[in-house]
Amino acid sequence: MASQKNHFFEDDSLRKSLTQREFAELGGRKLVYIRAVVARDVMEDLRDDDGDISFEVHEEDVLYSVHSAGGERIALVGDRELAFAAARQYEMNPVSVH
């Protein structure tokens, strides 16, 4: 039995997996995903051409990573609200992922 309202199917044979391309196109080009990341996991991406980190960040700090619908990281931001505001400023539709 299927519930059309929630698009939930109890029968696994009716469930369809999205391809990576279909998932990327799901929200259109303006959909971006924002998720929390620990600074130590992205420290290399924070370095400039000389290998220096241009702002103070501790390895335990939480940053917010903004990703395109295709999964490419397009920004790292130090504040969740700022990440959402920046996305909206560029006419993107941000959603949170965990």
Secondary structure, 3 states (H helix, E strand, C coil): CEECCCCEECCHHHCCCCCHHHHHHHCCCCEEEEEEEEHHHCHHHHECCCCCECCCCCCCCEEEEEEECCCCEEEEECCHHHHHHHHHHCCCEEEECC
